[in-house]
């Protein structure tokens, strides 16, 4: 196993860990322990940082994948899959971060339909990111 692949596995573990920690520990704690006004403040501070961190890690994953694609001797399919995962992570995280203001505005304006739609998009993209990073190296 080459060093590039090992670093990408480490990055995938970090990315999956951030998402799991956020969804399994931070969000449930915020929702059960804080008042409504405090929930909004905390979540609005955390999620943009999460999406930015995921975008940076995804960009690094992609950059290492590109370097490995041209310079490492390993399976061609694995290289291409790692490029897809890195690209998806980078783009999905940027998109999620870009829709945060619209999601917050929908919540502030009590537009529950728009909020639910944007939130569902963000959650779906993030959960797919989690699944991809938990499994790409096994395919």
C-alpha positions as CSV (number, residue, x, y, z in Angstrom):
1,X,0.0,0.0,0.0
2,X,1.5,3.3,-1.0
3,X,1.8,6.4,1.2
4,X,-0.7,8.4,-0.9
5,X,-3.4,5.8,-0.3
6,X,-2.6,5.6,3.4
7,X,-2.9,9.4,3.8
8,X,-6.2,9.3,1.9
9,X,-7.5,6.6,4.2
10,X,-6.5,8.8,7.2
11,X,-8.3,11.8,5.7
12,X,-11.4,9.7,5.1
13,X,-11.3,8.6,8.7
14,X,-11.0,12.2,9.8
15,X,-13.8,13.3,7.6
16,X,-16.1,10.5,8.7
17,X,-15.2,11.2,12.3
18,X,-16.1,14.9,12.0
19,X,-19.5,14.0,10.5
20,X,-20.3,11.3,13.0
21,X,-19.2,13.5,15.9
22,X,-21.4,16.3,14.7
23,X,-24.5,14.2,14.0
24,X,-24.2,11.8,17.0
25,X,-22.9,14.1,19.7
26,X,-23.0,17.8,19.0
27,X,-26.4,18.2,17.4
28,X,-28.3,16.0,19.8
29,X,-26.7,17.7,22.8
30,X,-27.5,21.1,21.4
31,X,-31.1,20.2,20.8
32,X,-31.7,18.6,24.2
33,X,-29.7,21.0,26.4
34,X,-30.2,24.5,25.0
35,X,-33.0,26.9,24.6
36,X,-34.3,27.7,21.1
37,X,-32.4,31.0,20.8
38,X,-29.2,29.4,22.0
39,X,-29.6,26.4,19.6
40,X,-29.7,28.7,16.6
41,X,-26.6,30.6,17.7
42,X,-24.6,27.4,18.4
43,X,-25.7,25.6,15.2
44,X,-25.2,28.6,13.0
45,X,-21.6,28.9,14.4
46,X,-20.8,25.2,14.0
47,X,-22.1,24.1,10.7
48,X,-20.3,26.6,8.5
49,X,-17.1,25.6,10.2
50,X,-17.9,21.9,9.6
51,X,-18.5,22.5,6.0
52,X,-15.4,24.5,5.5
53,X,-13.3,21.9,7.3
54,X,-14.8,19.2,5.1
55,X,-14.1,21.2,2.0
56,X,-10.5,21.7,3.0
57,X,-10.1,18.0,3.8
58,X,-11.9,17.0,0.6
59,X,-9.6,19.3,-1.4
60,X,-6.6,17.8,0.2
61,X,-8.0,14.3,-0.5
62,X,-8.4,15.3,-4.1
63,X,-5.0,16.9,-4.4
64,X,-3.3,13.7,-3.0
65,X,-5.4,11.6,-5.4
66,X,-4.3,13.7,-8.3
67,X,-0.7,13.4,-7.3
68,X,-1.1,9.6,-6.9
69,X,-2.9,9.3,-10.2
70,X,0.1,10.7,-12.1
71,X,3.0,9.5,-10.0
72,X,2.0,6.4,-7.9
73,X,2.0,2.8,-8.9
74,X,-1.3,1.4,-7.7
75,X,-4.6,0.2,-9.0
76,X,-6.1,2.5,-11.7
77,X,-9.7,1.9,-10.5
78,X,-8.8,2.8,-6.9
79,X,-7.1,6.0,-8.1
80,X,-10.1,7.1,-10.1
81,X,-12.5,6.2,-7.2
82,X,-10.4,8.3,-4.8
83,X,-10.5,11.2,-7.2
84,X,-14.3,11.0,-7.4
85,X,-14.6,10.8,-3.6
86,X,-12.3,13.8,-3.1
87,X,-14.1,15.8,-5.8
88,X,-17.5,15.0,-4.4
89,X,-16.5,16.0,-0.9
90,X,-15.0,19.3,-2.0
91,X,-18.0,20.3,-4.1
92,X,-20.7,19.0,-1.8
93,X,-19.1,20.8,1.2
94,X,-18.8,24.0,-0.7
95,X,-22.4,23.7,-1.8
96,X,-23.6,23.0,1.7
97,X,-21.8,26.0,3.0
98,X,-23.2,28.2,0.3
99,X,-26.8,27.3,1.2
100,X,-26.4,27.9,4.9
101,X,-27.5,31.6,4.6
102,X,-30.6,30.6,2.7
103,X,-31.4,27.8,5.2
104,X,-31.0,30.3,8.1
105,X,-33.2,32.9,6.3
106,X,-35.9,30.3,5.7
107,X,-35.8,29.4,9.4
108,X,-35.9,33.0,10.4
109,X,-38.9,33.7,8.1
110,X,-40.8,30.6,9.3
111,X,-40.7,29.2,5.8
112,X,-40.8,25.6,6.9
113,X,-41.2,24.2,3.5
114,X,-38.0,25.9,2.1
115,X,-36.1,25.2,5.4
116,X,-37.0,21.5,5.2
117,X,-36.0,21.3,1.6
118,X,-32.6,23.0,2.1
119,X,-31.9,21.1,5.3
120,X,-32.7,17.8,3.6
121,X,-30.3,18.7,0.7
122,X,-27.6,19.5,3.2
123,X,-28.1,16.4,5.3
124,X,-28.3,14.2,2.2
125,X,-25.1,15.5,0.7
126,X,-23.3,15.2,4.1
127,X,-24.5,11.7,4.7
128,X,-23.4,10.6,1.2
129,X,-20.0,12.2,2.0
130,X,-19.9,10.0,5.2
131,X,-20.8,6.9,3.3
132,X,-18.3,7.5,0.6
133,X,-15.5,8.0,3.0
134,X,-16.4,5.0,5.1
135,X,-16.4,2.7,2.1
136,X,-14.5,3.9,-1.0
137,X,-11.3,2.1,-0.1
138,X,-13.1,-1.2,0.1
139,X,-14.6,-1.1,-3.4
